[in-house]
């Protein structure tokens, strides 16, 4: 299987039990997660040699984060030690018409203060086939933006395929700063994942006459954006997930991919949500797995990604803990949820 590298921040997640509100909670449930770490776990589950690059403090919380990744098969050899703290985020899970809420406490985390001197990127990318990052990492700090570009340069020196999940986060930076940084980084990217908000806020692309923010999916708006992105940056594939939010508990879930010649819209799943955090990351992990699979074309890769991420919505925590066989069973039509004995 392939050596796949991801780089970003892993955080301590503190969730209210069940569906309690922050103001009700007397305790928090503890897990660890973060965009690129979540992708690494998915790929490890699918049998790839998944490596996660980050920086964590030399204290018990930092070590707990490392142990959490190792538990699920992720290689942590490239995690640098140092810095003052692990980033934290608090999660209140919504239900029905009440949305989930996230509160970040991640300023000055170890990875936000890391520099290229903390890593030997040429050694990291030796024999690697794929590198994945997200727009969250360069948004963490000026240092993290520089670090991300240094990693991308090394990936290209080593002929590694690069994917990005644009992942705009308004609590981390402004659209103006996001566009300035991310437009420059796109020169290194082969596969771009991002929804219409990401495309507009991060890269400045807007749909034509079609309003893609309405309740009903209007694929022509996405197609217009995808063509603009492909023309400007020369991506091999442009991809988006398509979430129809009926409520915090029930979503429609599908995806769209463009290879420069053809648009392909996947099957749609109606998902009853247990935990939607990490849904996009599980999609990215599934897409990378599919595109690395010689027996799958890009349409089959997309179907695998959508099936994998639909299943993630039924699993507590940030990580998608499903096998290839479970995903294949779903995409082949068995969504019954019957007890397996």
C-alpha positions in Angstrom: 0.0 0.0 0.0 1.0 3.6 -0.4 2.9 5.9 1.9 0.6 8.9 2.5 1.5 12.0 4.5 -0.8 14.5 6.1 0.2 17.6 8.1 -1.8 19.7 10.5 -3.0 20.1 14.1 -4.4 17.5 16.3 -6.5 18.9 19.1 -8.1 17.8 22.4 -11.8 17.7 21.9 -14.1 18.2 24.9 -17.7 17.3 24.2 -20.8 17.7 26.3 -22.3 14.3 27.1 -25.1 13.2 24.9 -27.0 16.3 23.6 -26.4 18.5 26.7 -25.8 22.2 26.2 -22.6 23.8 27.5 -24.5 25.4 30.3 -25.8 22.1 31.5 -22.7 20.0 31.4 -20.9 18.9 34.6 -18.3 16.9 32.6 -16.9 16.5 29.2 -16.1 13.5 27.0 -12.5 13.4 25.8 -11.3 12.5 22.3 -8.6 13.8 20.0 -9.0 15.0 16.4 -8.2 17.5 13.7 -8.6 17.7 10.0 -5.5 16.1 8.7 -5.2 13.7 11.6 -8.7 12.5 10.8 -7.7 11.9 7.2 -4.6 9.9 8.3 -6.7 7.6 10.5 -9.1 6.9 7.6 -6.2 5.9 5.4 -4.6 3.8 8.1 -7.9 1.9 8.5 -7.9 1.3 4.7 -4.4 -0.3 4.9 -2.2 2.5 3.7 1.0 3.6 5.5 -0.4 6.8 6.9 2.1 9.3 8.5 0.9 12.4 10.4 3.2 15.4 10.6 2.7 17.9 13.4 4.3 19.4 16.6 3.1 18.6 20.1 4.4 19.6 23.6 6.4 17.2 25.7 3.8 16.7 28.4 1.1 14.1 29.2 -1.6 15.7 27.0 0.7 15.9 24.0 1.7 12.2 24.5 -2.0 11.3 24.8 -2.7 12.8 21.4 0.2 10.8 20.0 -1.0 7.6 21.6 -4.5 8.2 20.3 -3.2 8.3 16.7 -1.0 5.2 17.3 -4.0 3.3 18.6 -5.6 3.5 15.1 -2.4 2.7 13.1 -1.1 6.1 12.2 2.7 6.5 12.1 3.8 9.3 14.4 7.6 9.3 13.7 7.4 12.7 12.1 5.7 14.5 15.0 8.1 17.0 16.4 8.3 17.6 20.2 8.1 21.1 21.8 5.9 24.1 22.2 3.7 25.0 25.1 0.3 23.5 24.5 -2.2 21.3 22.6 -5.1 23.2 21.0 -8.5 22.5 22.5 -12.0 22.7 21.0 -15.3 22.3 22.9 -18.3 20.7 21.2 -22.0 21.0 22.0 -23.9 18.5 19.8 -27.1 19.8 18.3 -30.3 18.0 17.5 -33.3 18.6 15.2 -33.5 22.4 14.6 -30.8 23.3 17.2 -27.3 23.4 15.6 -24.1 22.1 17.0 -21.7 24.7 18.4 -17.9 24.7 18.5 -15.7 26.9 20.7 -12.0 27.0 19.9 -9.1 27.5 22.4 -6.2 26.9 20.1 -4.1 30.1 20.1 -0.4 29.6 20.4 -0.6 25.8 20.1 2.6 23.9 19.3 2.0 23.5 15.6 1.0 27.1 15.2 4.5 28.1 16.4 6.4 25.4 14.5 8.9 26.2 11.7 10.5 24.2 8.9 13.5 23.7 11.1 11.4 21.3 13.1 11.1 18.9 10.2 13.2 17.2 7.5 10.7 17.4 4.7 12.8 15.6 2.1 13.1 12.6 4.5 9.4 12.8 5.3 8.4 12.7 1.6 10.9 10.0 0.6 8.9 7.2 -1.1 5.6 9.0 -0.4 2.9 8.9 -3.0 0.4 11.4 -1.6 0.4 14.5 0.6 -2.8 16.0 2.1 -3.3 19.3 3.9 -6.2 21.7 4.6 -6.8 25.4 4.7 -7.0 25.2 8.5 -3.2 24.7 8.9 -1.9 27.8 7.2 -4.7 29.8 8.9 -3.2 29.0 12.3 -0.4 31.6 12.2 2.1 33.3 9.9 4.6 30.7 10.8 2.2 27.9 9.9 1.5 29.4 6.5 5.2 29.5 5.8 5.6 26.0 7.1 2.8 24.7 4.8 4.5 26.1 1.7 7.8 24.6 2.7 6.2 21.2 3.0 4.5 21.6 -0.4 7.7 22.6 -2.1 9.4 19.4 -0.7 6.4 17.3 -1.7 6.8 18.5 -5.3 10.6 18.0 -5.2 9.8 14.4 -4.4 7.1 14.0 -7.1 4.3 13.5 -4.6 0.6 14.1 -5.5 -0.9 16.8 -3.4 -4.5 17.3 -2.3 -6.1 20.1 -0.3 -9.4 20.6 1.5 -9.9 24.3 1.4 -11.8 24.3 4.7 -12.4 28.0 5.3 -12.7 28.9 9.0 -13.9 32.4 9.7 -12.7 32.2 13.3 -9.1 31.8 12.1 -8.7 34.4 9.4 -10.4 36.8 7.0 -11.4 36.1 3.4 -8.8 38.6 2.3 -5.9 36.8 4.1 -7.2 33.4 3.1 -7.2 34.3 -0.5 -3.7 35.9 -0.3 -2.2 32.8 1.3 -4.2 30.0 -0.4 -4.1 31.3 -3.9 -0.3 31.1 -3.7 -0.4 27.5 -2.4 -2.7 26.3 -5.1 0.3 26.1 -7.5 1.4 22.9 -5.7 -2.1 21.2 -5.7 -3.3 18.4 -7.9 -6.7 17.6 -6.2 -8.8 20.4 -4.7 -11.7 19.7 -2.4 -14.0 22.6 -1.3 -17.6 23.7 -1.2 -19.0 26.9 -2.7 -18.2 29.0 0.5 -14.6 27.7 0.4 -14.2 28.6 -3.3 -15.5 32.1 -2.7 -13.9 32.9 0.7 -10.6 31.2 0.0 -10.0 31.6 -3.7 -12.5 34.3 -4.8 -14.6 32.2 -7.2 -18.3 32.9 -7.4 -21.0 31.0 -9.2 -22.7 32.5 -12.3 -26.4 33.2 -12.2 -27.2 30.1 -10.1 -27.7 30.5 -6.3 -26.0 27.5 -4.7 -27.1 28.5 -1.2 -30.7 27.5 -1.7 -32.2 24.5 0.0 -32.3 22.5 -3.3 -29.1 21.6 -4.9 -28.4 23.5 -8.1 -25.4 21.7 -9.7 -25.0 24.2 -12.4 -23.7 26.7 -9.9 -21.0 24.3 -8.7 -20.1 23.4 -12.3 -19.5 27.1 -13.1 -17.2 27.4 -10.0 -15.3 24.2 -10.8 -14.6 25.3 -14.4 -13.2 28.6 -13.1 -11.0 26.8 -10.6 -9.7 24.3 -13.1 -8.9 27.0 -15.7 -7.0 29.1 -13.3 -5.0 26.6 -11.3 -4.9 23.5 -13.6 -6.1 21.1 -10.9 -6.4 17.4 -12.0 -9.7 17.1 -10.1 -12.0 19.6 -8.4 -14.3 18.0 -5.9 -17.0 19.1 -3.4 -19.3 17.4 -0.9 -22.9 18.4 -1.1 -24.7 18.7 2.2 -28.5 19.3 2.3 -29.2 20.3 5.9 -32.8 19.3 6.6 -31.9 19.7 10.3 -29.0 19.1 12.7 -30.1 15.5 12.9 -30.9 14.7 9.2 -28.8 15.6 6.2 -28.7 14.6 2.5 -25.1 13.8 1.6 -23.5 13.4 -1.9 -20.6 14.8 -3.9 -19.6 16.2 -7.2 -16.3 15.8 -9.1 -14.9 17.4 -12.2 -11.9 16.1 -14.2 -11.7 18.8 -16.8 -14.0 17.0 -19.2 -16.9 15.5 -17.2 -18.9 16.3 -14.1 -20.0 13.4 -12.1 -22.6 13.6 -9.3 -22.6 10.7 -6.8 -25.4 8.7 -5.2 -27.1 10.6 -2.4 -27.5 9.2 1.1 -30.0 10.4 3.6 -28.1 10.4 6.9 -29.3 10.3 10.5 -26.5 12.1 12.3 -24.8 10.8 15.4 -21.7 13.0 15.0 -21.0 15.1 11.9 -17.6 16.4 13.0 -15.0 15.0 10.7 -17.5 14.3 7.9 -15.5 16.2 5.4 -12.2 14.7 6.5 -13.6 11.2 6.2 -14.6 12.2 2.6 -11.1 13.4 1.8 -9.7 10.1 3.2 -12.1 8.0 1.2 -11.3 10.0 -2.0 -7.6 9.7 -1.6 -8.0 5.9 -1.0 -10.2 5.7 -4.1 -7.8 7.7 -6.3 -4.9 5.6 -5.2 -6.7 2.3 -6.0 -5.7 1.2 -9.5 -9.0 -0.7 -10.0 -11.1 2.4 -9.4 -11.8 5.2 -11.9 -12.5 8.7 -10.6 -16.2 8.1 -10.4 -15.8 5.0 -8.3 -13.3 6.8 -6.1 -16.0 9.5 -5.5 -18.6 6.9 -4.7 -16.2 5.3 -2.1 -15.6 8.7 -0.6 -19.3 9.5 -0.2 -20.1 6.1 1.2 -17.2 6.3 3.7 -18.2 9.8 4.9 -21.9 8.8 5.1 -20.9 6.1 7.5 -18.7 8.5 9.5 -21.8 10.5 10.4 -23.0 7.5 12.4 -19.8 7.3 14.5 -18.9 9.3 17.7 -15.6 11.2 17.7 -13.6 12.8 14.9 -12.2 9.6 13.4 -13.9 7.5 10.8 -13.4 3.9 12.1 -14.8 1.9 9.2 -13.1 -0.7 7.0 -13.0 -0.9 3.2 -15.4 -3.9 3.3 -18.0 -1.9 5.3 -17.8 1.0 2.8 -18.0 -1.4 -0.2 -21.0 -3.1 1.3 -22.8 0.3 1.6 -22.0 1.6 -1.9 -23.1 -1.7 -3.4 -26.6 -1.0 -2.0 -26.9 -2.5 1.5 -27.9 0.4 3.7 -30.4 -1.6 5.7 -28.5 -1.3 9.0 -29.6 -4.8 9.9 -27.8 -6.5 12.8 -24.9 -8.6 11.6 -24.6 -11.9 13.4 
